[in-house]
Amino acid sequence: EYVLNLRSGKMLSQWLLLLLLTGNLLQSEAASFCTKADQCALGEEVIPPPGAAQARYDHTRIYQVELASAEHVRLFQALELASDSCSFMGHARVPGQKLTIMVTASKVADFDDLVHSYNVTHRILNANFQALIDANYLEVAPENTPAEQFDWKRYHPLESIYNYLENLAQKHPEVVTLVDLGPSTQGLPIKGVMLAFGGANLTSVFVESGIHAREWIAPATATYFIDQLLNSEDPAVQEMARSQNWLIFPTVNPDGYRYSFQGDRMWRKNRALFGICRGVDLNRNFPFHWNVTGASGDPCRYDYSGPSAGSEVETQRMVQFLEQHVQADRIKTFIALHSYSQMIMFPYGHTPERVDNYQDLKEIGQLAAKRIKDLSGRIYKSGSIYETIYPSSGGSKDWAHGQLNIPITFSYELRGPADSEDMFILSAREIEPTAGEAFAALQTIVQEAGRRGYYR
């Protein structure tokens, strides 16, 4: 581990150049940095008290850079390893790639010097990220919002989402069943609902959302799905709702989601403690080709895959539930909701190898993307995770498809576009149009899968 105090842009450039020339890029392996045993040195898990300090991003800039050469790729690989002041949205991999990087205010001058020194084409997407966050927090409904006033014009904290689900189960006991997967790392329940209108031998759709805490649009979209399935007056929606049973979990990472409201709006992982750092990227922790690519063995990194495959409580809750219900409830469709980049993807993420029903998934995904374009004009890309966004391993959808053999498996990246100036901080004005187009795409996925015989 290197601790660097780079006091000038010149020093940063010289250090990076030396690192590039020697080719000494550090490679981390899972669990090589620390494990949960390190908690013993610090005592038991400690939950911060209410009113704990909140992260701020005053004058933090968001850059988009274009990697024109192999030298540029190596340059930004080195920068990601060297600096904790630059947060990368993805990893530098190949020439021609565009990369979004968040740079803290104290390192803006160094970063500006770097991109000019190496002639890196770039643009500033946002010059003061905190202003965007401040506006976003103003769009949050109060925690004590009555369940009857739950809506899709504001973002809702965890407690409000759970109150909404509980209220639905009380109002519609013949259709809605509250499901609790069990407690999270910090003891919060992982709640969802099962919607079942009746019918013999139906297949089921499983919807996972909120695995990455900062992606607030995902839980909002999941609850929108629930509302449409229960309350839509559209005959086509009513027919689809009754053609399946629905298992929908808006926030499978409740600790992280709550922390993104109370501590750090940009928090991604769960809140497990590992020495001096917290959190595992739960979407890198599933026990299927775990940690083979696109994940880190350093718990201080945003994509830390955990000390071992399936190590995290939240992962274990989902794995156990799905293993117990995949046959009993005939789960044939798995949907994961994320943001951002406007994509509808299918397995695999760890390899370019194609799944057995690649052609069906490709065609269904393209039809779903076309449905969105026809509805809202938004352009969504479709393809396998590996070929569409970036290589990654240990994801829930790869596990669901590869381990449980759930044939119809898709992962959404919701609004905005890949070069979004807002990144994960999507305005509440976008909730209804985003969720609406995602639901329309879901209709297409279910209809097309049924037409192709997947629900027989």
Steps between C-alpha positions, in 0.01 A plus 500: 500500500639840402419823682571795273502871571505655155534872558508617141383406154865462396568242769183312406598488134856391580383224732245369251754508218746301712230249584408465134861449392562230754162337430465448873121521525379349821253215472279429800348162578192426703561490873866598461445833675296405804215277606219517747739368762650848504185619675629325810779755535247780504234332710149406399308655212414856592197675354558876479268709719225712348624835379839367389704716263389518139734481201521809283614548142546877482671596174560136416514473122372228271720442195452286195828394339564319173775240501659535159789257542643215705713760679183680611355173626811429708503859621149485645548150636794639695304803613214288634742292705698799625232749600213493745395844374382374161192278494469301179165396350638182347863408429738602222514197269541569129592780257195681370324475835328797664533512877322712762710607798402698810787720624498665843556875514850477647619289204331684214819693416708180499247322281477790259877501469500125437251502214675790331847350548396178325266664244194318629177618342262588779205708605354611831155356555442674834709761678339484846347162578376606843250741344339205323490298822349790697221532244444125509461490880228765468304246294483246786167439672497522882556171683158532665316528168177296532492191282189635327708797377779287351565623147744509210562874498747481790763258625413307813725383785511136605241532776246654264550223243448234764190678634363508146556125454344420837198716419448322169504163676238626746277653230526212252549185710349282228774607252797648690717306744781674686827305473796555732827336393647558847729757659782677318858548621385781731176329598255669263231282340521428127135534405313438179161383384347211314210588270281203414157553341425128492525248224634150467859407420614856430864592452660782700700815434765601756600868509811606694569868554721731704800268526710813436395755760552824307279395209183650647305474176511119528288463819269772369453299180441176692222657707354645178491147360304387807253786465439433130452127551247566777317808379535547125171522309672404175360160395839394360670573833226323694537196278877491547468551877274196523711286269785481754571510870731788593776513761627858526768624742559877468805525731711186537780714650308685771805603706665662201179663379433655841861620520470671161231720658669556836874482429624498141275552198755318280526186716479180293582195715355338809625616842709205622812608686848393382775660704515866398246470217141396456297319245480225242360553153220244530478477122853358497441258789278227355648149486528460125843559339567727795780758470634386162470846340368851558526488879747603769655319796543831686212584738572870456404475130149551373483157335644289783377145441521393865732262687340196336220405262160557658659638817242774562181467699294672231638270230425197716142615559434526127679177417310302764163642401547442128638148550193416709248660263636461146328164456213541745388830347620418146717812472577532130581872482759698698518878467765720664457880510803731493605841371637667298585467124170392336564135429307172509753223548512126550769250616785454505722770649808293576562362151426567132372142480136503395221347705297220338200726429711799396303563182166505678630733771661724240178528300281548807735770631497681167121491489486637856739781401285576195192517722673769707606696193146489363359613834741772611764543231774385739770278353586186699773259390452127534746212509688280742652671804851419378452649155274792595641668812820337636631166630387421853457188710306388805181675388156389610362454147792283388446282808124485442546392139812285529438334837121489530430471127248786499473544122367856465752714685542872435670791671388856435723803516237772527525871414709706431726433203858377529634857477249635751601818682294384798627140524305334785340825617193482281245772563169387649335649191642201314353230727167450326629513140794272588287249687230518234733410217662226709159350571408512132824314424412245769168440326686427178744266674221297664284493188786396272629237742150354518464503124824306471385230740702584811199492734350165399 
